[in-house]
């Protein structure tokens, strides 16, 4: 679309939206526009006029193979979204001089590499709060790349092909971190420093053990380890996580779990162990104030309901050979245990669901 066409737009028009234009390959953006959104096009090139006023640029579905070089004319950008396109590598130095950029979303591209070649202190280091690299083709990530972004709060590298992480993350402000949907078999968090982190998600990987040094991440409130390959779990491995309230272990391969321990995360409110291979459950000693336990769709046939801690305020056991569920302490007083052969069929259905993305949580949008 030629610059001369857009240049003639009335001065009161500062937003441009182009939707479903397969013939659009080249776009000239005049300096007066503040927001541009192009969705579903054949766009290969964007030219942005000097001293552009644009604050938000969104490109959803295009043939762009690199970040447009003329973005350097748009120093007022606050948000950049380029998704469902063909970007193959990202140099974070590209965004160095953006003193207002707070959100950078590059999900659903073909990115294989992320580097930072800048040799100076960039302005964007003090403004970027969210970086999304979801659903690309990354196989390894150097976590030290993100240490310079002093205001970063959310980092999403979900659904790539990541098998390893290098470097140590040392970050004061990061609050949410997600590695969901990768191929991590082992994760060593020793030496990482993330004192503000409250949500850590490593669901849908190939972990067979709890990440090393996870116990030192004491500010974390929500920990997601679902859809991995854990076979054993002890609550003591997260006992030092004093602020942990929500722990998800569903869709692993757990045959053994130890919850009875004096070393217990003091604020834990919910533990989700659905769809594993547990055959028995012992929750006779739970030193939490009020705990919701979900063990639906396991193989539990042995459970002593009369020897259960009073601190277990809710228990969900649907889809087990024995079901002693209750939803409150009052309900517990009147509920009994039921046995059902149909539980196996119900469990098998949920095991199949574990192999899909239906459990994947999007924590950052």
Secondary structure, DSSP 8 states (H G I E B T S, - for coil): --HHHHHTS-TT--EEEEEEETT--EEEE-TT-SEEEEEEE---EEEE-TT----EEEEES----S--GGGGG-TT-SEEEEESS---EEEGGGGTT-SS--EEE--SS---EEE----S--GGGGT--EEE--SS--SEEEGGGGTT-TT--EEE--SS---EEES--B-SS--EEE--SS--S--B-TT-B-TT--EEE--SS--SS--BTGGG-TT--EEE--SS---EEEGGGGTT-TT--EEE--SS--SEEE--BSS--TT--EEE--SS---EE--S-B-SSSEEEE-TTS---EE-GGG--TTEEEEE-TTSSEE--BSSHHHHHH---EE-TTHHHHHHHHHHHHTSSTT------
